[in-house]
Amino acid sequence: MPDTARRRLEEEITDQVRELGVVSERLGHAFAARHGLHPTDLAALLAVLHAESAGSPVTAGELTQRLGVTSGAVTAVVDR
């Protein structure tokens, strides 16, 4: 494949991956809103489900790191 065609293909793939990220975020926010969840609650729920399916339960400290929030925010999520 010529370099110019390869670059165009890489740019197209990059654009599509970005768009996928935008659409995924919108979908997540819509799901969270429909079910009365804050987006952070949904992110925490997904992290817990992923960890459980991998056979490695997640701790509050790990959630803090994975979600990029404070320990107080994780406590609030867990309380909810």
C-alpha positions as CSV (number, residue, x, y, z in Angstrom):
1,M,0.0,0.0,0.0
2,P,1.5,3.4,-0.9
3,D,2.4,5.7,1.9
4,T,-0.3,8.3,1.0
5,A,-3.0,5.7,1.0
6,R,-1.8,4.3,4.2
7,R,-1.8,7.7,5.9
8,R,-5.3,8.3,4.7
9,L,-6.4,5.0,6.0
10,E,-4.8,5.7,9.4
11,E,-6.4,9.1,9.6
12,E,-9.8,7.5,8.7
13,I,-9.4,4.9,11.4
14,T,-8.3,7.5,13.9
15,D,-11.4,9.7,13.1
16,Q,-13.7,6.7,13.4
17,V,-12.2,5.7,16.8
18,R,-12.7,9.2,18.1
19,E,-16.3,9.2,16.9
20,L,-16.8,5.8,18.6
21,G,-15.6,7.4,21.8
22,V,-18.0,10.3,21.5
23,V,-20.9,8.0,20.7
24,S,-20.0,5.6,23.5
25,E,-19.9,8.5,26.0
26,R,-23.3,9.8,24.8
27,L,-24.8,6.4,25.1
28,G,-23.4,6.0,28.6
29,H,-24.8,9.3,29.7
30,A,-28.2,8.5,28.2
31,F,-28.2,5.1,30.0
32,A,-27.2,6.6,33.3
33,A,-29.8,9.3,33.0
34,R,-32.6,6.9,32.1
35,H,-31.7,4.8,35.2
36,G,-31.2,7.6,37.6
37,L,-27.4,7.2,37.8
38,H,-24.7,9.8,37.8
39,P,-22.2,9.1,35.0
40,T,-19.6,8.3,37.7
41,D,-21.9,5.8,39.2
42,L,-22.2,4.1,35.9
43,A,-18.4,4.1,35.4
44,A,-18.0,2.6,38.9
45,L,-20.6,-0.1,38.2
46,L,-18.9,-1.0,34.9
47,A,-15.5,-1.2,36.7
48,V,-17.0,-3.4,39.4
49,L,-18.7,-5.7,36.8
50,H,-15.5,-6.0,34.8
51,A,-13.4,-6.8,37.8
52,E,-15.9,-9.4,39.0
53,S,-16.1,-11.1,35.6
54,A,-12.3,-11.2,35.7
55,G,-12.4,-12.9,39.1
56,S,-10.7,-10.0,40.8
57,P,-13.0,-7.8,42.9
58,V,-12.1,-4.2,42.9
59,T,-11.4,-2.2,46.1
60,A,-12.5,1.3,46.8
61,G,-8.9,2.4,46.4
62,E,-8.7,0.8,43.0
63,L,-12.0,2.5,42.0
64,T,-10.5,5.8,43.0
65,Q,-7.6,5.2,40.6
66,R,-9.7,3.8,37.8
67,L,-12.3,6.5,37.9
68,G,-9.8,9.3,38.5
69,V,-11.9,10.7,41.4
70,T,-11.2,11.3,45.1
71,S,-11.7,8.7,47.8
72,G,-14.6,10.8,49.1
73,A,-16.3,10.6,45.6
74,V,-15.9,6.8,45.6
75,T,-17.4,6.7,49.1
76,A,-20.4,8.6,47.8
77,V,-20.7,6.3,44.8
78,V,-20.6,3.2,47.1
79,D,-23.1,4.8,49.5
80,R,-25.5,5.4,46.6
